[in-house]
Amino acid sequence: MDLEQLMGRYFRLKQELAIAYKAQPWQSGRIDRLADELAATEREIARLQPADEQYSEPMMSVAR
């Protein structure tokens, strides 16, 4: 997959994960699968980006 396809997949997975968390009761198997796919997609995106672009803007904000 190229970067554009991966970004599309990343945003689709984030949306699906948000929907899964809103569902009652939670389907933990689905949530786990989506989270795993999201992490794998993030790693692939990071692998494709040049090193000087990897740290310019985070894809997700981290609350501290």
DSSP file (Angstrom, degrees, kcal/mol; ACC not computed):
  #  RESIDUE AA STRUCTURE BP1 BP2  ACC     N-H-->O    O-->H-N    N-H-->O    O-->H-N    TCO  KAPPA ALPHA  PHI   PSI    X-CA   Y-CA   Z-CA
    1    1 A M              0   0    0      0, 0.0     2,-0.1     0, 0.0     0, 0.0   0.000 360.0 360.0 360.0 145.5    0.0    0.0    0.0
    2    2 A D     >  -     0   0    0      1,-0.1     4,-2.4     4,-0.0     5,-0.2  -0.409 360.0 -96.4 -88.8 174.7    1.1    3.5   -0.6
    3    3 A L  H  > S+     0   0    0      1,-0.2     4,-2.5     2,-0.2     5,-0.2   0.873 122.5  53.5 -61.0 -40.0    1.0    6.3    2.0
    4    4 A E  H  > S+     0   0    0      1,-0.2     4,-2.1     2,-0.2    -1,-0.2   0.918 110.7  46.6 -63.3 -43.3   -2.4    7.7    0.7
    5    5 A Q  H  > S+     0   0    0      2,-0.2     4,-2.4     1,-0.2    -1,-0.2   0.903 112.3  50.9 -64.4 -41.4   -4.0    4.3    1.0
    6    6 A L  H  X S+     0   0    0     -4,-2.4     4,-2.9     2,-0.2    -2,-0.2   0.898 108.8  50.9 -64.4 -40.1   -2.6    3.7    4.4
    7    7 A M  H  X S+     0   0    0     -4,-2.5     4,-2.4     2,-0.2     5,-0.2   0.901 109.9  50.5 -64.9 -39.6   -3.8    7.1    5.6
    8    8 A G  H  X S+     0   0    0     -4,-2.1     4,-2.1     2,-0.2    -2,-0.2   0.923 112.5  46.6 -61.2 -43.9   -7.3    6.2    4.3
    9    9 A R  H  X S+     0   0    0     -4,-2.4     4,-2.8     2,-0.2    -2,-0.2   0.907 110.1  54.4 -63.4 -42.2   -7.2    2.9    6.2
   10   10 A Y  H  X S+     0   0    0     -4,-2.9     4,-2.3     1,-0.2    -2,-0.2   0.935 111.3  43.3 -58.0 -49.3   -5.9    4.7    9.3
   11   11 A F  H  X S+     0   0    0     -4,-2.4     4,-2.0     2,-0.2    -1,-0.2   0.860 113.4  51.9 -69.2 -34.4   -8.8    7.1    9.4
   12   12 A R  H  X S+     0   0    0     -4,-2.1     4,-2.6    -5,-0.2    -2,-0.2   0.920 111.0  47.8 -65.3 -43.4  -11.4    4.4    8.6
   13   13 A L  H  X S+     0   0    0     -4,-2.8     4,-2.7     2,-0.2    -2,-0.2   0.901 109.9  52.3 -65.2 -40.4  -10.0    2.2   11.4
   14   14 A K  H  X S+     0   0    0     -4,-2.3     4,-2.2    -5,-0.2    -1,-0.2   0.914 111.5  47.3 -60.1 -41.7  -10.1    5.2   13.9
   15   15 A Q  H  X S+     0   0    0     -4,-2.0     4,-2.2     2,-0.2    -2,-0.2   0.929 112.4  48.4 -66.2 -45.3  -13.7    5.8   12.9
   16   16 A E  H  X S+     0   0    0     -4,-2.6     4,-2.5     1,-0.2    -2,-0.2   0.884 111.2  51.4 -62.0 -38.5  -14.7    2.1   13.3
   17   17 A L  H  X S+     0   0    0     -4,-2.7     4,-2.2     2,-0.2    -1,-0.2   0.908 108.6  50.7 -66.5 -41.1  -12.9    2.0   16.7
   18   18 A A  H  X S+     0   0    0     -4,-2.2     4,-1.3     2,-0.2    -2,-0.2   0.909 112.0  47.7 -61.6 -41.9  -14.8    5.0   17.9
   19   19 A I  H  X S+     0   0    0     -4,-2.2     4,-1.3     1,-0.2     3,-0.2   0.910 109.8  52.8 -64.3 -42.7  -18.1    3.4   16.8
   20   20 A A  H  < S+     0   0    0     -4,-2.5     7,-0.4     1,-0.2     3,-0.2   0.874 107.7  51.5 -62.4 -37.7  -17.1    0.1   18.5
   21   21 A Y  H  < S+     0   0    0     -4,-2.2    -1,-0.2     1,-0.2    -2,-0.2   0.802 108.4  52.2 -70.1 -27.5  -16.5    2.0   21.8
   22   22 A K  H  < S+     0   0    0     -4,-1.3    -1,-0.2    -3,-0.2    -2,-0.2   0.740  89.7  98.2 -78.8 -22.7  -19.9    3.7   21.6
   23   23 A A  S  < S-     0   0    0     -4,-1.3     4,-0.1    -3,-0.2    -3,-0.0  -0.366  77.5-113.6 -68.5 143.0  -21.7    0.4   21.1
   24   24 A Q  S    S+     0   0    0      1,-0.2     2,-0.1     2,-0.1    -2,-0.0  -0.993  98.7  27.2-123.8 130.3  -23.3   -1.2   24.2
   25   25 A P  S    S-     0   0    0      0, 0.0    -1,-0.2     0, 0.0    -3,-0.0   0.675 101.7-119.1 -74.1 159.2  -22.3   -3.8   25.2
   26   26 A W        -     0   0    0     -2,-0.1     2,-0.9     1,-0.1     3,-0.1  -0.321  10.5-140.1 -60.0 141.6  -18.7   -3.5   24.0
   27   27 A Q    >>  -     0   0    0     -7,-0.4     4,-2.4     1,-0.2     3,-0.6  -0.816  21.2-172.9-100.9  89.0  -17.6   -6.2   21.6
   28   28 A S  H 3> S+     0   0    0     -2,-0.9     4,-2.7     1,-0.3     5,-0.2   0.817  79.2  56.4 -59.7 -33.9  -14.1   -6.6   23.1
   29   29 A G  H 3> S+     0   0    0      2,-0.2     4,-2.2     1,-0.2    -1,-0.3   0.915 110.2  45.1 -62.5 -42.4  -12.9   -8.9   20.3
   30   30 A R  H <> S+     0   0    0     -3,-0.6     4,-2.7     2,-0.2    -2,-0.2   0.913 113.1  50.3 -66.3 -43.4  -13.8   -6.3   17.7
   31   31 A I  H  X S+     0   0    0     -4,-2.4     4,-2.6     1,-0.2    -2,-0.2   0.925 111.6  48.2 -62.0 -45.0  -12.2   -3.5   19.7
   32   32 A D  H  X S+     0   0    0     -4,-2.7     4,-2.4    -5,-0.2    -1,-0.2   0.915 112.2  49.1 -61.2 -43.7   -9.0   -5.6   20.1
   33   33 A R  H  X S+     0   0    0     -4,-2.2     4,-2.5     2,-0.2    -2,-0.2   0.925 113.0  46.7 -62.9 -45.3   -8.9   -6.4   16.4
   34   34 A L  H  X S+     0   0    0     -4,-2.7     4,-2.6     2,-0.2    -2,-0.2   0.906 111.9  50.5 -63.9 -42.0   -9.4   -2.8   15.4
   35   35 A A  H  X S+     0   0    0     -4,-2.6     4,-2.3    -5,-0.2    -1,-0.2   0.901 111.4  48.8 -63.5 -40.9   -6.8   -1.6   17.8
   36   36 A D  H  X S+     0   0    0     -4,-2.4     4,-2.3     2,-0.2    -2,-0.2   0.921 112.8  47.1 -64.2 -44.2   -4.3   -4.1   16.5
   37   37 A E  H  X S+     0   0    0     -4,-2.5     4,-2.2     2,-0.2    -2,-0.2   0.882 111.5  52.0 -64.5 -38.2   -5.0   -3.2   12.9
   38   38 A L  H  X S+     0   0    0     -4,-2.6     4,-2.4     2,-0.2    -2,-0.2   0.923 110.1  48.0 -64.4 -44.6   -4.7    0.5   13.8
   39   39 A A  H  X S+     0   0    0     -4,-2.3     4,-2.2     1,-0.2    -2,-0.2   0.908 111.9  49.4 -63.3 -42.3   -1.3    0.0   15.5
   40   40 A A  H  X S+     0   0    0     -4,-2.3     4,-2.0     1,-0.2    -1,-0.2   0.891 111.3  49.9 -64.1 -39.0    0.0   -2.0   12.5
   41   41 A T  H  X S+     0   0    0     -4,-2.2     4,-2.5     2,-0.2    -2,-0.2   0.902 108.9  51.7 -66.4 -41.4   -1.2    0.7   10.1
   42   42 A E  H  X S+     0   0    0     -4,-2.4     4,-2.4     1,-0.2    -2,-0.2   0.902 109.6  50.3 -61.4 -41.1    0.5    3.4   12.2
   43   43 A R  H  X S+     0   0    0     -4,-2.2     4,-2.1     2,-0.2    -1,-0.2   0.905 110.9  48.8 -63.7 -40.9    3.8    1.4   12.1
   44   44 A E  H  X S+     0   0    0     -4,-2.0     4,-1.7     2,-0.2    -2,-0.2   0.898 110.7  50.2 -66.8 -40.5    3.5    1.0    8.3
   45   45 A I  H  X S+     0   0    0     -4,-2.5     4,-1.5     1,-0.2    -2,-0.2   0.932 111.3  48.9 -61.4 -46.0    2.9    4.8    7.9
   46   46 A A  H  < S+     0   0    0     -4,-2.4    -2,-0.2     1,-0.2    -1,-0.2   0.874 108.8  53.8 -62.0 -37.4    5.9    5.6   10.0
   47   47 A R  H  < S+     0   0    0     -4,-2.1    -1,-0.2     1,-0.2    -2,-0.2   0.856 110.8  46.1 -66.3 -34.7    8.0    3.2    8.0
   48   48 A L  H  < S+     0   0    0     -4,-1.7    -1,-0.2    -3,-0.2    -2,-0.2   0.726  94.9  88.9 -82.0 -22.7    7.1    4.9    4.7
   49   49 A Q  S  < S-     0   0    0     -4,-1.5     5,-0.1    -5,-0.1    -4,-0.0  -0.543  87.8-107.4 -79.3 139.5    7.6    8.5    5.9
   50   50 A P    >>  -     0   0    0      0, 0.0     3,-1.9     0, 0.0     4,-0.9  -0.337  32.7-113.4 -59.5 148.0   11.0   10.0    5.5
   51   51 A A  G >4 S+     0   0    0      1,-0.3     3,-0.6     2,-0.2     4,-0.5   0.824 114.8  57.8 -56.2 -36.0   12.8   10.4    8.9
   52   52 A D  G 34 S+     0   0    0      1,-0.2    -1,-0.3     2,-0.1     3,-0.1   0.677 109.6  45.5 -72.4 -14.7   12.7   14.2    8.8
   53   53 A E  G X> S+     0   0    0     -3,-1.9     3,-0.9     1,-0.1     4,-0.6   0.583  91.3  82.5 -98.1 -12.8    8.9   14.1    8.5
   54   54 A Q  T << S+     0   0    0     -4,-0.9    -2,-0.1    -3,-0.6    -1,-0.1   0.778 100.5  33.4 -66.0 -26.6    8.2   11.5   11.2
   55   55 A Y  T 34 S+     0   0    0     -4,-0.5    -1,-0.2     1,-0.1    -2,-0.1   0.341  91.0  92.4-113.5   6.7    8.4   14.0   14.1
   56   56 A S  T <4 S+     0   0    0     -3,-0.9    -2,-0.1     1,-0.3    -1,-0.1   0.941 103.5   1.6 -69.3 -46.2    7.0   17.2   12.5
   57   57 A E  S  < S-     0   0    0     -4,-0.6    -1,-0.3    -3,-0.0     2,-0.1  -0.975  76.1-125.9-143.1 126.5    3.3   16.6   13.6
   58   58 A P        -     0   0    0      0, 0.0     3,-0.1     0, 0.0    -3,-0.1  -0.431  12.5-137.9 -69.5 146.1    2.0   13.7   15.6
   59   59 A M  S    S+     0   0    0      1,-0.2     2,-0.4    -2,-0.1   -17,-0.0   0.831  92.2  27.9 -70.0 -31.8   -0.9   11.8   14.0
   60   60 A M  S    S-     0   0    0     -3,-0.0     2,-0.3     2,-0.0    -1,-0.2  -0.980  84.3-123.8-130.8 141.6   -2.7   11.6   17.3
   61   61 A S        -     0   0    0     -2,-0.4     2,-0.6    -3,-0.1    -2,-0.0  -0.635  22.1-143.7 -83.3 144.5   -2.4   14.0   20.3
   62   62 A V        -     0   0    0     -2,-0.3     2,-0.3     2,-0.0    -1,-0.0  -0.937  10.6-135.1-111.7 122.1   -1.4   12.5   23.5
   63   63 A A              0   0    0     -2,-0.6     0, 0.0     1,-0.1     0, 0.0  -0.566 360.0 360.0 -74.5 134.2   -3.0   13.8   26.7
   64   64 A R              0   0    0     -2,-0.3    -1,-0.1     0, 0.0    -2,-0.0   0.349 360.0 360.0-125.7 360.0   -0.5   14.4   29.5
